[in-house]
Amino acid sequence: MKNILIAAMIVAAFAANAGQPLTIIDQDYELAQRTALQQHKLLIVDFYTTWCVPCKMLDNAIFKNDSIAREISKDFVVLRYDAEKDSVHNLSLKHHVCSYPTTIVLTGEGKVIHKMFGIGLPEPIVESYAALLRESLSRNKQGKYIEGFSATIDPDIYPAFYKKYVRRIADIRPGDLDNYWKGNSDLLSEVSLAILAYFGQAPDHVTTHFVQHKAEYEKRFGKADVQFIINRIVSEKFNCAVTAKDEAGYKTAVKLAKQHLSPVDTSKYISTYSLEMHVAKGDWNKAADLVEEQVRRNTIDKSGINSFCWTVYEQCNDKKVIDRAVHLMKNIKGIDSSFAMLDTYARLLSRKGSNQEAITVMKRAIVIGKANNEDTQESEEALSKF
């Protein structure tokens, strides 16, 4: 009942009166532009892929919700754009869309007003989307556009390796990114931002320039893109430190996170990468301590627990840590209905030496997996060796 009331309040906030049916256009950017201009409305570009689960969640919550769709229709036209079919209009290329779903609000002329990655978590989908559209209307009324992006689309300004990759023609080759950055004298350009946002993996002088000129990038390209890139830079710093088992590099990454991420995101990053550092260094007991603490604080989900325990199964030979992983898996709520988690649990039981119980659990996993049309071949092979 609470969720229904929240949704009703948000719908009411869009407009006082219900609008006409929402105009939704598939894949045709030029038609969507013309329609938006003819109807004197803004254009929502909903970037999705056919395999993206959050994209389907967004579609169901917003565009297939008749009451919400009618309210949106008062001020917006929608273009649903499969980002993996970008061979004609080059919208994914233009807007460096590499995360799904991505929502961009444009004027009919192509000026960028606002952008949102994902479905707006941790807020509910409807609430996040409502906030995005309200802010877009306000910005448009004030003539506040993201000026760093030109309104036109010219694919010729982008490097060939980027165009081929976005269009799913070819992977980038070794050296493509390094050569691009070596020959780039304008790190504040729209194209530079696109390459950095899409691929990351930039040399230190590029990421240092970005961090030092964060305010200028925000002024030109908006906070959403800048924060997306900052998150990528921080993640890469952590990953490099973990791979090299570099404590000094890890501390640098922590400092960068504290400077540029929200306290909530900083806590998540430190929690995730401190666990990875313990695993990389073989400090299995410290890793298990951390996961158990996360369970007590309810800051780790079932998939996170399963991921850690699978790593223990594959890499750890400490019997006490294996016992702790078995205990973690055993206490996951809903494990009896999950093929993946039961599979992990069975394998850990076998590593522990509880073969008969491992056989029982793995048989249960296989039954569930087959019922859900999942590939159980490797599980069946493991069962034969228990």
C-alpha positions as CSV (number, residue, x, y, z in Angstrom):
1,M,0.0,0.0,0.0
2,K,2.9,2.4,0.9
3,N,4.5,1.9,-2.6
4,I,1.1,2.5,-4.3
5,L,0.6,5.8,-2.4
6,I,4.1,7.0,-3.2
7,A,3.6,6.2,-6.9
8,A,0.3,8.0,-6.9
9,M,1.8,11.1,-5.3
10,I,4.6,11.2,-7.9
11,V,2.3,10.8,-10.8
12,A,0.2,13.7,-9.4
13,A,3.4,15.8,-9.2
14,F,4.0,15.5,-13.0
15,A,0.8,17.5,-13.8
16,A,-2.6,18.3,-12.5
17,N,-4.5,16.7,-15.4
18,A,-3.9,13.5,-17.3
19,G,-2.4,14.0,-20.7
20,Q,-2.8,12.2,-24.0
21,P,-1.3,8.8,-24.8
22,L,2.5,8.9,-24.8
23,T,4.2,9.1,-28.2
24,I,6.9,6.4,-28.3
25,I,9.1,6.1,-31.4
26,D,11.5,3.2,-31.9
27,Q,15.1,3.8,-33.2
28,D,14.2,6.7,-35.6
29,Y,15.9,9.8,-34.2
30,E,15.0,12.1,-37.0
31,L,11.3,11.2,-36.7
32,A,11.5,11.6,-32.9
33,Q,13.0,15.1,-33.4
34,R,10.4,16.2,-35.8
35,T,7.6,14.9,-33.6
36,A,9.0,16.6,-30.5
37,L,9.2,19.9,-32.4
38,Q,5.7,19.5,-33.9
39,Q,4.2,18.8,-30.5
40,H,6.3,21.5,-28.8
41,K,7.7,18.9,-26.3
42,L,11.1,17.7,-25.1
43,L,12.6,14.4,-26.2
44,I,13.4,11.6,-23.9
45,V,16.0,9.1,-25.4
46,D,15.8,5.8,-23.6
47,F,19.0,3.9,-24.4
48,Y,18.5,0.1,-23.8
49,T,19.7,-3.3,-24.9
50,T,17.6,-6.4,-25.3
51,W,19.6,-8.3,-22.7
52,C,19.5,-5.5,-20.0
53,V,17.3,-6.5,-17.0
54,P,17.3,-3.0,-15.5
55,C,16.2,-1.6,-18.9
56,K,13.1,-3.9,-18.7
57,M,12.4,-2.8,-15.1
58,L,12.5,0.8,-16.2
59,D,10.2,0.1,-19.2
60,N,7.7,-1.7,-17.1
61,A,7.7,0.9,-14.3
62,I,7.5,4.0,-16.6
63,F,6.5,3.5,-20.2
64,K,4.2,0.5,-19.7
65,N,2.5,2.1,-16.7
66,D,-0.5,3.8,-18.4
67,S,-1.1,6.5,-15.8
68,I,2.5,7.5,-15.6
69,A,2.9,7.4,-19.3
70,R,-0.1,9.7,-19.8
71,E,1.4,12.3,-17.4
72,I,4.8,12.2,-19.2
73,S,3.0,12.7,-22.5
74,K,2.1,16.2,-21.6
75,D,5.7,17.5,-22.0
76,F,7.7,14.7,-23.6
77,V,8.1,12.4,-26.6
78,V,10.0,9.2,-26.1
79,L,12.6,7.6,-28.4
80,R,13.4,4.1,-27.4
81,Y,16.9,3.4,-28.8
82,D,18.6,0.0,-28.9
83,A,22.2,1.1,-28.2
84,E,23.6,-2.0,-30.0
85,K,22.0,-1.0,-33.2
86,D,23.6,2.4,-33.7
87,S,24.5,2.2,-37.4
88,V,22.3,5.1,-38.7
89,H,21.7,7.9,-36.2
90,N,24.9,7.6,-34.1
91,L,23.3,8.5,-30.9
92,S,25.3,6.0,-28.8
93,L,28.4,7.4,-30.5
94,K,27.4,11.0,-29.8
95,H,26.5,10.5,-26.2
96,H,29.1,7.7,-25.4
97,V,26.4,5.4,-24.1
98,C,28.1,2.4,-22.5
99,S,25.9,1.8,-19.5
100,Y,22.3,0.6,-19.7
101,P,19.8,2.0,-19.3
102,T,20.9,5.5,-19.9
103,T,18.3,8.3,-20.2
104,I,19.0,11.6,-22.0
105,V,16.6,14.5,-22.2
106,L,17.0,16.7,-25.3
107,T,15.3,19.6,-27.0
108,G,13.8,18.9,-30.4
109,E,16.9,20.6,-31.8
110,G,19.2,18.2,-30.1
111,K,20.4,20.4,-27.2
112,V,21.3,18.2,-24.1
113,I,19.3,19.1,-21.0
114,H,19.8,16.3,-18.6
115,K,21.1,12.7,-18.2
116,M,20.7,9.8,-15.9
117,F,22.6,6.5,-15.7
118,G,20.7,3.4,-14.6
119,I,17.3,3.4,-12.9
120,G,18.2,6.0,-10.3
121,L,18.9,3.8,-7.3
122,P,18.8,4.0,-4.4
123,E,15.5,5.9,-4.9
124,P,12.5,4.0,-6.3
125,I,12.4,4.0,-10.1
126,V,9.3,6.1,-10.5
127,E,10.5,8.7,-8.0
128,S,13.9,9.0,-9.6
129,Y,12.4,9.3,-13.1
130,A,9.9,11.9,-11.9
131,A,12.8,14.0,-10.4
132,L,14.8,13.7,-13.7
133,L,11.9,15.0,-15.8
134,R,10.8,17.8,-13.4
135,E,14.4,19.0,-13.3
136,S,14.6,18.8,-17.1
137,L,11.5,20.9,-17.5
138,S,12.8,23.5,-15.1
139,R,16.2,23.7,-16.9
140,N,14.5,24.0,-20.3
141,K,12.3,26.8,-19.0
142,Q,15.4,28.7,-17.8
143,G,17.3,27.9,-21.0
144,K,19.9,25.9,-19.1
145,Y,21.5,23.4,-21.4
146,I,24.7,21.3,-21.2
147,E,26.7,23.5,-23.5
148,G,29.7,21.2,-24.0
149,F,27.7,19.0,-26.3
150,S,26.9,20.3,-29.7
151,A,23.3,19.9,-30.9
152,T,24.4,18.3,-34.1
153,I,25.9,14.9,-34.7
154,D,29.0,14.6,-36.8
155,P,30.5,11.1,-36.7
156,D,33.5,12.2,-38.6
157,I,35.0,14.0,-35.6
158,Y,35.4,10.7,-33.7
159,P,38.4,8.3,-34.1
160,A,37.9,5.2,-36.2
161,F,38.5,2.7,-33.4
162,Y,35.7,4.3,-31.3
163,K,33.2,4.3,-34.2
164,K,33.9,0.6,-35.0
165,Y,33.6,-0.4,-31.4
166,V,30.3,1.4,-30.7
167,R,28.9,0.1,-33.9
168,R,29.9,-3.5,-32.9
169,I,32.1,-3.8,-36.0
170,A,35.4,-4.5,-34.3
171,D,37.2,-4.4,-30.9
172,I,39.8,-1.8,-30.2
173,R,43.3,-2.9,-30.9
174,P,46.3,-2.8,-28.5
175,G,47.7,0.7,-28.7
176,D,44.5,2.4,-29.9
177,L,43.9,4.3,-26.7
178,D,47.5,5.1,-26.0
179,N,48.0,6.5,-29.5
180,Y,44.8,8.6,-29.2
181,W,45.8,10.2,-25.9
182,K,49.4,10.8,-27.1
183,G,48.1,12.7,-30.1
184,N,45.4,14.6,-28.2
185,S,46.1,18.3,-27.4
186,D,42.5,19.1,-26.3
187,L,41.5,17.1,-23.2
188,L,38.5,19.3,-22.6
189,S,36.8,18.5,-26.0
190,E,33.5,16.7,-26.4
191,V,35.3,13.9,-28.2
192,S,37.9,13.5,-25.4
193,L,35.2,13.2,-22.9
194,A,33.4,10.6,-25.0
195,I,36.6,8.4,-25.2
196,L,37.4,8.8,-21.5
197,A,33.8,8.0,-20.5
198,Y,33.4,5.0,-22.8
199,F,36.7,3.2,-22.3
200,G,38.5,4.6,-19.2
201,Q,42.0,3.2,-19.0
202,A,43.5,6.6,-19.7
203,P,47.1,7.4,-18.8
204,D,47.9,9.2,-15.6
205,H,48.3,12.6,-17.2
206,V,44.8,12.4,-18.6
207,T,43.1,11.3,-15.3
208,T,45.1,13.8,-13.3
209,H,44.0,16.6,-15.7
210,F,40.4,15.4,-15.4
211,V,40.4,15.4,-11.6
212,Q,42.2,18.7,-11.3
213,H,39.8,20.4,-13.8
214,K,36.6,18.7,-12.5
215,A,34.8,21.9,-12.0
216,E,35.5,23.0,-15.6
217,Y,34.3,19.6,-16.9
218,E,31.1,19.9,-14.9
219,K,30.5,23.3,-16.3
220,R,30.9,22.1,-19.8
221,F,29.4,18.6,-19.7
222,G,27.2,18.4,-16.5
223,K,27.6,16.5,-13.3
224,A,26.2,13.1,-14.4
225,D,28.9,12.5,-17.0
226,V,31.7,13.9,-14.8
227,Q,30.7,11.7,-11.8
228,F,30.4,8.7,-14.1
229,I,34.0,9.2,-15.2
230,I,35.2,10.0,-11.6
231,N,33.7,6.7,-10.5
232,R,35.5,4.9,-13.3
233,I,38.9,6.5,-12.4
234,V,38.5,5.6,-8.7
235,S,37.6,2.0,-9.6
236,E,40.6,1.7,-11.9
237,K,42.9,3.1,-9.2
238,F,41.6,0.5,-6.7
239,N,41.9,-2.3,-9.3
240,C,45.5,-1.4,-10.1
241,A,46.4,-1.4,-6.5
242,V,44.7,-4.7,-5.8
243,T,46.3,-6.4,-8.9
244,A,49.7,-5.1,-7.8
245,K,49.0,-5.8,-4.1
246,D,50.2,-2.2,-3.7
247,E,49.2,-0.8,-0.2
248,A,50.4,2.7,-1.1
249,G,48.4,2.7,-4.3
250,Y,45.4,1.4,-2.3
251,K,45.7,4.3,0.2
252,T,45.8,6.8,-2.8
253,A,42.6,5.3,-4.2
254,V,40.9,5.6,-0.8
255,K,42.0,9.2,-0.6
256,L,40.7,9.9,-4.1
257,A,37.3,8.2,-3.2
258,K,36.9,10.3,-0.1
259,Q,37.6,13.5,-2.1
260,H,35.3,12.9,-5.0
261,L,32.6,10.3,-4.1
262,S,29.7,10.5,-1.7
263,P,30.2,9.0,1.8
264,V,27.8,6.2,0.8
265,D,29.7,5.4,-2.4
266,T,33.1,5.7,-0.7
267,S,32.0,3.2,2.0
268,K,30.9,0.8,-0.8
269,Y,34.1,1.1,-2.7
270,I,36.3,0.6,0.4
271,S,34.3,-2.3,1.5
272,T,34.5,-4.0,-1.9
273,Y,38.1,-3.4,-2.6
274,S,39.4,-4.0,0.9
275,L,37.9,-7.5,0.5
276,E,39.6,-7.9,-2.9
277,M,42.9,-6.8,-1.5
278,H,42.7,-9.4,1.3
279,V,41.9,-12.1,-1.2
280,A,44.7,-11.0,-3.6
281,K,47.2,-11.1,-0.7
282,G,45.9,-14.4,0.5
283,D,44.7,-13.0,3.9
284,W,41.7,-15.3,3.9
285,N,40.8,-15.0,7.5
286,K,40.7,-11.2,7.3
287,A,38.6,-11.5,4.2
288,A,36.1,-13.8,6.0
289,D,36.1,-11.5,9.0
290,L,35.1,-8.6,6.7
291,V,32.3,-10.6,5.0
292,E,30.9,-11.7,8.3
293,E,30.9,-8.1,9.5
294,Q,29.1,-7.1,6.4
295,V,26.5,-9.7,7.0
296,R,26.0,-8.5,10.5
297,R,25.6,-4.9,9.3
298,N,23.4,-6.0,6.4
299,T,25.7,-4.3,3.9
300,I,26.2,-7.2,1.6
301,D,23.6,-9.0,-0.5
302,K,23.2,-12.6,-1.4
303,S,25.1,-12.4,-4.6
304,G,28.0,-10.7,-2.8
305,I,28.2,-13.5,-0.3
306,N,27.9,-16.1,-3.0
307,S,30.7,-14.4,-5.0
308,F,33.1,-14.5,-2.0
309,C,32.3,-18.1,-1.2
310,W,32.8,-19.2,-4.8
311,T,36.2,-17.5,-4.6
312,V,37.0,-19.4,-1.4
313,Y,35.9,-22.6,-3.2
314,E,38.2,-21.9,-6.1
315,Q,41.3,-20.4,-4.4
316,C,41.4,-21.1,-0.7
317,N,42.9,-24.2,0.9
318,D,42.5,-23.1,4.6
319,K,40.0,-25.6,6.0
320,K,38.8,-23.2,8.7
321,V,38.0,-20.5,6.1
322,I,36.2,-23.1,4.0
323,D,34.1,-24.0,7.1
324,R,33.3,-20.3,7.6
325,A,32.3,-20.1,3.9
326,V,30.0,-23.1,4.4
327,H,28.4,-21.4,7.3
328,L,27.9,-18.2,5.3
329,M,26.2,-20.1,2.5
330,K,24.0,-22.2,4.8
331,N,22.5,-19.1,6.4
332,I,21.6,-17.3,3.2
333,K,17.8,-16.8,3.1
334,G,16.2,-18.3,0.1
335,I,19.1,-20.4,-0.9
336,D,16.8,-23.4,-1.5
337,S,15.4,-21.8,-4.6
338,S,18.7,-20.7,-6.2
339,F,20.6,-22.9,-8.6
340,A,23.8,-20.8,-8.4
341,M,23.9,-20.5,-4.7
342,L,23.1,-24.2,-4.1
343,D,25.9,-25.1,-6.6
344,T,28.4,-23.0,-4.6
345,Y,27.2,-24.5,-1.3
346,A,27.5,-28.1,-2.6
347,R,31.0,-27.5,-3.9
348,L,32.1,-26.0,-0.5
349,L,30.6,-28.9,1.3
350,S,32.6,-31.3,-0.8
351,R,35.8,-29.3,-0.1
352,K,34.9,-29.5,3.6
353,G,34.6,-33.3,3.3
354,S,30.9,-33.5,3.8
355,N,30.4,-35.5,0.6
356,Q,27.0,-37.0,1.3
357,E,25.5,-33.7,2.1
358,A,27.2,-32.2,-0.9
359,I,25.6,-34.8,-3.2
360,T,22.2,-34.0,-1.8
361,V,22.6,-30.3,-2.2
362,M,24.0,-30.5,-5.7
363,K,21.2,-32.8,-6.9
364,R,18.7,-30.2,-5.6
365,A,20.7,-27.5,-7.4
366,I,20.5,-29.4,-10.7
367,V,16.8,-30.0,-10.4
368,I,16.2,-26.2,-9.9
369,G,18.6,-25.3,-12.7
370,K,16.9,-27.5,-15.2
371,A,13.5,-26.2,-14.2
372,N,14.8,-22.7,-14.9
373,N,16.4,-23.7,-18.2
374,E,19.9,-23.1,-16.9
375,D,23.0,-24.9,-18.0
376,T,23.7,-27.6,-15.4
377,Q,26.4,-29.5,-17.2
378,E,29.3,-28.3,-15.0
379,S,27.3,-29.0,-11.9
380,E,26.6,-32.6,-13.1
381,E,30.2,-33.1,-13.8
382,A,31.1,-31.9,-10.3
383,L,28.5,-34.2,-8.8
384,S,30.0,-37.2,-10.5
385,K,33.3,-36.4,-8.7
386,F,31.9,-35.9,-5.2
